[in-house]
Amino acid sequence: MLLTKEQIKRITRGAVDIECDANGWYSFYRFDAAQRELYRSDRGWEDGYVKTFATSGVRFSLVTDSTAFAFDAHMTSGSSRRYAGFDLYVDGVMTDHRTIVHDGDKQERITFSLGMGKKTVEIYLPWSATTTLANITVDDGALIEATPRKKRMVSFGDSITQGYDAVYPSLSYIVRLADLMGVEVFDKGIGGEKFYPKLGQHREETAPDYVTVAYGTNDWNRFTKEEFESRSRDFIEGLSKAYPEAKIFVFTPIWREEYREERAAGPFFGISEHLHRVGEALPNVQVIEGFDLVPHLPEFYSDLRLHPNDMGFLLYAHNLYRKMMPLL
């Protein structure tokens, strides 16, 4: 049974919009049109614009009695990585995973076996690729029920928030954190990103209950102290004004191997100290110290120095949730 556009919209989580082209290919957008245009027209950052189309944090979530769920997947560039992971969970247990290696353009039919009986199914799409889907099918006559979450979280950040370098998209820290919190997450992470005030000042149509912000490690490398302090303050103050009813959490940067060095913005811990000062002045902002939330060991990082691997991400999400719980 071919799913209709309305059915696909009902079971999709983490996309602000879904479009279907004349050939039946569905695109899932985590940034709204105005946000995407900021990257192209205001920033003139083509690589950042391309990354807005990656399907970070997007998933299907449904109750069904179908024995299979299948789709055609077309992967194109959505990051600097050339692999795309798909995860299947049945009743909360990961039961299948596919990694598709591509060179910026690949199409493949993916069929997941779901087993017998009625169950809750979640299928996580890649953080690393722009993924469009077509011919999304289940068994003829199968039950299709959506499983909405009541609360909504918007998460801004750099490559770590986008998901670099999770092998399993369901294990990126922001996805795990959202699942621990029981909220629907809209992942606005962009690899290489820094504090970008105009993005923070843009209010989306549907206001979130929670907002998370995780920049700073790239700013440390690329801005002067004055530039970083001005941009980060404008971004966070803009968010606070755009979403006065939301609880906003700012995460300071996690450990990185070269943290003892001094860069354009000064010492690494100066980033954290400034973000704490900004947060203390705003009533709906809480700053979470991130430096000790991932072990200070290369084994927990895919590149041994900066991007957590799946194990590092799991600990990051768990430790963040523990810090946030009393504040929720």
N, C-alpha and C positions, 0 to 999 in steps of 0.2 A: 504494500500500500504506500503510495507516494504521499508524503506529508504536504499539506497546503501551507501557504505563506502564513496564514493565521495560526495554524498549529505550531509552526516553527517559531513564530514570535512569542507564543505563550510559553514555550519550553526553554527559551533562550534566556540566560542570565549573563550580565556583564556587558551588554551592548546597549548603547543609547539609541541606536537606530539599526534597522535591517533593510537592505534593498535587494531586489531581485531584478536581474537584467533580462533582456529579451530572450536569452538562451537558457534561462532557468538557473543561473548562478547567483547564489546568495552571498552578499557581503555583510559583515558584522562590524559595526563601528563602535569603538570605545570612546572616541572623541566626537563631539558634535561638529557640525559643519563649520561653525564660527571658530572653534578651537583649531581645527585642521587648517583653516585658512590663515590663522595667525602664524603658523609655522612656515607657510609658503610665501605669503605676501608681506607680513610684518617682519619676520625674521629672515626671509630669503634663505632658509636652511633646508635645502632639498632632502638631505639625508634624514633630518628630523621629521620632515613632512612624510616621507615614505614610512618611517617607523610608526606614525600615528595609525596606520592601517593594520599593523600586526594585531593578532587576536589574543593578546595577553588578557588573562582573566575571564575569557568568554567560555561558556560551557552550555551544554544541554542538560536540563534537570527535569526528570519526569517519572511518573509511576506508570508502568506498562506491564502487560502480560505477553508482549511479543517475545519471541525466542531470538530475534536478531535485530540489529540496528545497523544500517549501511548507508554510505554516501560516497559520492565522487568528491575528492579533495584536490584543489589546485593551489599549490604553494608557490609564492613568489617572494621577493625580498621584503623583509619586514624588520631586519636587524642585520648585523654583520656576521651572523652565524648562518651556517648552511645545513641545518638539520631542523626537522619539525617533529615534535612529539605529540601524540594523542594518548590520553589515558581513559580507561573505562573503570568505573566503580559500580558495583551491584550491591545494594543494601549496605553501603558504607565501606565496602572492601574493594581495593584495587584488584581487578581480575584479568586485565589485559592492558597492554601498552604497545604502541607502534612508534618507531622512529623512522622517518622518511628522510633520507639524505638527498639534497637537491642542490642545484647550481643556479638558484635564482628563478627557476621555472620548471615545475614538475607536476604532473597529474597522476592520481592513483585512486583506485577504488578500495575503500576500506570497509570491511564487514566485521562487526563485533557480535559474538555469540553471547546471549544474555542468560541462557538457561530457561527452565520451565517456571511457570507460575507468575503471580503478581509480585513485582519488586520495584524498588526505587533505583533508577539508573541515572548516573551522571557521566557525561562525556566531556572531557576538557580539551579545548583546542590549543594549538601552539602559541606560545608567547613569542616565538622567534621568526615567524613568517606571516605574511599577508595570506590568509587562508580563506578562499571562497569555496562554497560547497554547492553541489547540485545532486538531483536524484536522491533525496533523503528519504529512506524507506524503512518501514517496519512490516511485520506480518499483516496480511489482509485481515481487516476487522479488528485489529488489536486495540486495546485500551490505551488512550493517551491522556494522561492527566498532568497538568502543570503542578510544580511544587514551589510556589512563590515564597520569598522571605519578606518579612514585614519591614525590615529596616534596610537602609541603603548607605553604603560607604564609598566615597570617592578618594582615590589614593594617588597623589602626585609623587613623582620621584624620577630618579635617573635609571641607569641600566639595571641596578639591583632590583628596583621596583618593577621594571618591565619583565624581569625574570631571568636575566643573564646569571648563571649558566645552568639552570635547572635542566636535567635530562628529562624529568617527568614534569610536565606543566602544572600538574596538581600539587606539586611540592614547592613551588615558588613561595617565598615567605608571605607575600600579600594575599595569595589564595588561601594558604593555611591559616593565616590570621583571620580572614573573613569567615572561614569555616568554624574556627574556634568561637568567634563572636556570634555566629548564626546570622550574618548579614549578607546581602548581595553587594559585591564589590565591582567598581568600575575603575579599572587599572589605567592610570594616565602616565605610567612610567615611560620614559624615552631614553634609550641608551645615549650617553654623552651629555645629558641635559644638566642644566644649572638653574638657579633661581631665575625665573622669567616672570616679572611682575604682571604683565598684561594677561598671562594665563591665570594667575591667581585672582585677578580682578574680574574675570569673566564668570558671571553667575549662570549656571545651567538651569534649564527649564524646571526640572524636578530637584528640589533642594534635598541634599543628603542629611542623614542623621549624624553621620560622622565624616570627618575629613582627616586624612593622614598626609604628612609632608615629609619627604626623605631626600633632601638635597644636601649639598655641602662638600662632598668629597671631590667633585669636579671643580667646584668654585674655588677650593683651596689651591688647586693647580693653576687656574686660568684667570683669576681676577686679583686685582690689588685688594688690600684690606678695605679700603674705602668703597670700592665697587661692590665687593661682596656684602658689606654691611648695609649699604644703601639698597641693593637689589633684594636681599633677603628680607629686610624690614618692609619694603614696599609690597613684596609678595605676601607675607604673612598678614600684614595689616589689611591688604586687599581682600584676602580670604575671610578674615574676621568680619569685615564689613559686608561682604557678599553673602555670607552665611551666618548671620548673628545667632540663629537658633541652633546651629550645629555645634557638636563638641569637636574641636580641632586638636589633633595631636601632631606635634612636630618631633620627629626622630632625629637626633644628632647622628653624625656618621659613625658607622661601625669601624672596628679595627682594620687597618691596612698595614702592610708590611713596612712601609717607609714612613710611618707616622712620626718618627723622631726627627725627620728632616724639616726644614723651613722652606716654604714656598712663597709664591707671590702674595698670598693673603696672610702670611705670617706663620706662626706655629700652628700645628694641626689642632691642638686643643682650643685655640682662639676661636675656631669655627663654633664649637660647642658652647663656649662661654658667651659669645654674642647671641646665639639662638636662645639661650636661657634668658638673657636680658630682655630680648624682644617679647618672648612669651609671657614673662612675668607682668608685662604692662597691659596685657589683653585679657579680658575676663573669660573669654570662651576658648582660650588656647592653653594647652598643657604641653610641656616639653619633656620628652622621654630621653634620658641619656642612653645612647646606643653603643658606646665604645666596648662595653663588656658583654654585649648580648650574643656575640658569636665568639667561640674560642679563639684565642690568639695563637693559633697553630696553622701552618700552611695546609695541613691535611684536610681542613674544613673549607678550603677554597679551591675552585676549579683551576684557577691560574696561580695558585699558591700564594696570592698576595692581596687580592682585592674582591673578586666576585665569589660569593659563597657557592659551594656545590650543594647537592640535595641535602646532605647531612647538615651542613652549615645553615641552610635555609630552615630546616625543621627546628633547629635549636633557636634560631633568630625569632621565628614565629611564636614558639612556646614562651620564650623569655619576654617578648613584647607583650603578649597576652597577660602574662603574670604581672607585669608592670602596669598595664592598662586597667585590669579588672577592677581595682578599687575606685577608678575614676569614671567608669562607664555609667 
